[in-house]
Amino acid sequence: MIETRLTELFGTRLPIIAGGLQWLATPEYVAAAAHAGIIGFMTAASIPDLDKLRDEIRRCRDLCDGKPFGVNVSMLPKLVEGEATQKVFDIIADEAVPFVETSGHSPEAYIGGLQDAGIKVIHKAPSVRFALKAQSVGVDAVAVVGAECGGHPGLDMIGSMVQGSLAARKLTIPVAIGGGIGNGDQLVAALALGADGVVVGTRFLVADEVWAHPDYKKHLIEASETDTTLALQSLRNTIRALANETMTEVQKIEAEHPGDIDALMPLISGKIGREALQTGDWNKGVHSVGQSVVFADQIEPLADIVQRMDAEASAALARIKTLACRSYAP
Ligand SMILES: Cc1cc2nc3c(=O)[nH]c(=O)nc-3n(C[C@H](O)[C@H](O)[C@H](O)COP(=O)(O)O)c2cc1C
């Protein structure tokens, strides 16, 4: 057990956040997080049908059985027509979801309504600049992710070691840092930087409770820290994803026709990627994966991954204590 302002905010045993995962952060996954003593966020964007979203939120609450959980609402520019953000927040408020993780855009327009409904909001940003803005509009906590992260690292591409330290120094509200975090040593490093916890995505992709095909997970287990790559810079929407045939194709199109969304759309809309998660053909589709994939070493229950991180964190703290004792020994 580690107590920080984030464990206090969420009521969890450990200061670890299982961030939203498009397609993959289902109620089963979020409940596994809740029962492992951390908080998870199911991804609203995975469920465009609003009635289904409401049902899934209810199912998530049942599975969590009184333990904390939340919903992730990504407000990145939409690739498809239609703006349902306010309707999504209305359902979240109606269903009295305790926590929301926002990302992709400032939550300023929605924060008042959410907080009036008693919902605590953590906003995730890829730079300290945006995190400070979120703090100024009244969010309860922020998460700041560095260049190593799976998904959207922003445009500045500052590594987590610099960005995490800067975030902890500049922000006054509780802060989680993320991007490349995949073990307990790194959790302790984040706390040493002054953060209140960490946000994790990639490391949990091989959990039993993630529904992706076993062949996809096996490929992640074999992958190293060099097996991710960047694309979509020409759309100002940089993504770090698994290096595969589709990403090579996306990079080729971007080099020849920068910003040509019509040419890119068939590859990046998510349809091919979702199918590939079902079939296990990892070479197809754009799959958000970060450099910490190197720490994903076996398919096992999420609780076991968390338990290992916990044990590693205890060992790291003991190791540091020994160092301190040695330096002060007479
Ligand atoms: C497969 C995958 C899907 C993701 N989908 C979302 C999403 O829908 N919304 C969001 O805010 N973040 C999303 N993220 C980002 C994670 O919530 C988290 O911030 C990030 O993975 C942390 O960095 P890490 O991958 O190095 O652990 C996704 C990440 C991954 C790996």
The ligand as a Gaussian input file, in Angstrom:
#p B3LYP/6-31G(d) Opt

LIG

0 1
 C       -4.116000       0.568000     -26.928000
 C       -4.202000       1.925000     -26.304000
 C       -5.371000       2.663000     -26.462000
 C       -5.488000       3.920000     -25.842000
 N       -6.676000       4.598000     -25.977000
 C       -6.847000       5.748000     -25.284000
 C       -8.093000       6.420000     -25.308000
 O       -9.054000       5.987000     -25.951000
 N       -8.217000       7.580000     -24.591000
 C       -7.165000       8.081000     -23.857000
 O       -7.322000       9.109000     -23.214000
 N       -5.972000       7.458000     -23.813000
 C       -5.794000       6.311000     -24.493000
 N       -4.587000       5.665000     -24.425000
 C       -3.515000       6.201000     -23.569000
 C       -3.504000       5.499000     -22.196000
 O       -4.683000       5.752000     -21.476000
 C       -2.305000       5.972000     -21.341000
 O       -2.372000       7.363000     -21.140000
 C       -0.975000       5.650000     -21.997000
 O       -1.017000       4.354000     -22.541000
 C        0.165000       5.730000     -20.986000
 O        1.383000       5.479000     -21.595000
 P        2.009000       3.994000     -21.768000
 O        1.335000       3.415000     -22.961000
 O        3.451000       4.251000     -22.005000
 O        1.733000       3.226000     -20.518000
 C       -4.412000       4.446000     -25.085000
 C       -3.227000       3.714000     -24.966000
 C       -3.107000       2.462000     -25.558000
 C       -1.826000       1.689000     -25.375000

